[in-house]
Amino acid sequence: MLVWVAGGIGMWFLAVKDSKTPHEALFKGALLGFVGYVLFNFTNYFLLRNYDLKVAYVDTIYGIVVYGLLSYIYKKYLIKMIWIGICKY
C-alpha cells in the first residue's frame, strides 16, 4: 500500500506538476513507470531463482502504460475537475 502512495506522490511531483501539456505528462509518467518497474522486475529476475524473464518484460510494459496513462489523464482531466470543484465554493 505504501508503494502505491509513494508512486502517486512521485507521479505528481515528477510527471504531472511541472508538465505544460498532457502529452508531456504522459512521457514523463511513462519514463517514471519504466524506471520503477525495471528496477523492481530485473532486481527480482537476478536475485530470485524462479522469476520468469517474460514476467519481467510484461510487468515492465504494464508499468510504462499505467504510469503514462494515469499521468496523462490526471493532467488533462482531473486537474480541471478539481479546479472547477474548488471554484464553486
C-alpha positions as CSV (number, residue, x, y, z in Angstrom):
1,M,0.0,0.0,0.0
2,L,2.8,2.4,0.9
3,V,4.4,1.7,-2.5
4,W,1.2,2.9,-4.4
5,V,1.1,6.1,-2.2
6,A,4.7,6.8,-2.9
7,G,4.1,6.1,-6.6
8,G,1.2,8.6,-6.7
9,I,3.3,11.2,-4.9
10,G,6.2,10.6,-7.3
11,M,3.9,10.8,-10.3
12,W,2.6,14.2,-9.1
13,F,6.0,15.8,-8.5
14,L,8.0,14.1,-11.3
15,A,5.5,13.8,-14.1
16,V,2.4,15.9,-13.7
17,K,3.1,19.1,-11.7
18,D,5.5,20.8,-14.0
19,S,4.3,19.4,-17.3
20,K,2.9,22.0,-19.7
21,T,0.8,19.6,-21.7
22,P,-0.9,16.2,-21.1
23,H,1.5,14.7,-23.7
24,E,4.5,15.8,-21.7
25,A,2.9,14.3,-18.6
26,L,2.4,11.1,-20.5
27,F,6.0,10.9,-21.5
28,K,7.3,11.7,-18.0
29,G,4.9,9.3,-16.4
30,A,5.9,6.5,-18.8
31,L,9.6,7.2,-18.0
32,L,8.8,7.1,-14.3
33,G,7.0,3.8,-14.8
34,F,9.8,2.4,-16.8
35,V,12.5,3.2,-14.2
36,G,10.4,2.0,-11.3
37,Y,9.3,-1.3,-12.9
38,V,12.7,-2.1,-14.5
39,L,14.4,-1.7,-11.1
40,F,11.8,-3.9,-9.4
41,N,11.5,-6.6,-12.1
42,F,15.1,-7.1,-13.1
43,T,16.3,-7.0,-9.5
44,N,13.8,-9.8,-8.9
45,Y,15.0,-11.6,-12.0
46,F,18.6,-11.6,-11.0
47,L,18.0,-12.4,-7.3
48,L,15.2,-14.9,-7.3
49,R,15.7,-18.3,-8.8
50,N,12.3,-18.9,-10.4
51,Y,11.4,-15.3,-11.6
52,D,10.5,-15.6,-15.2
53,L,12.0,-13.2,-17.7
54,K,8.7,-12.9,-19.6
55,V,7.0,-11.8,-16.4
56,A,9.7,-9.1,-16.0
57,Y,9.1,-7.8,-19.6
58,V,5.3,-7.9,-19.4
59,D,5.2,-6.2,-15.9
60,T,7.6,-3.5,-17.1
61,I,5.4,-2.7,-20.1
62,Y,2.4,-2.7,-17.7
63,G,4.2,-0.1,-15.5
64,I,5.1,2.1,-18.5
65,V,1.5,2.1,-19.8
66,V,-0.2,2.6,-16.4
67,Y,2.0,5.4,-15.2
68,G,1.9,7.1,-18.6
69,L,-1.8,6.9,-19.0
70,L,-2.6,7.9,-15.4
71,S,-0.2,10.9,-15.7
72,Y,-2.0,11.9,-19.0
73,I,-5.5,11.6,-17.5
74,Y,-4.6,13.4,-14.4
75,K,-3.1,16.3,-16.3
76,K,-5.8,16.5,-18.9
77,Y,-9.0,15.9,-16.9
78,L,-8.6,15.7,-13.1
79,I,-6.8,18.9,-12.5
80,K,-9.6,20.8,-14.4
81,M,-12.3,18.9,-12.4
82,I,-10.6,19.7,-9.1
83,W,-10.2,23.3,-10.0
84,I,-13.9,23.6,-11.0
85,G,-14.9,22.0,-7.8
86,I,-12.7,24.4,-5.8
87,C,-14.0,27.4,-7.6
88,K,-17.7,26.6,-6.9
89,Y,-17.2,27.2,-3.2
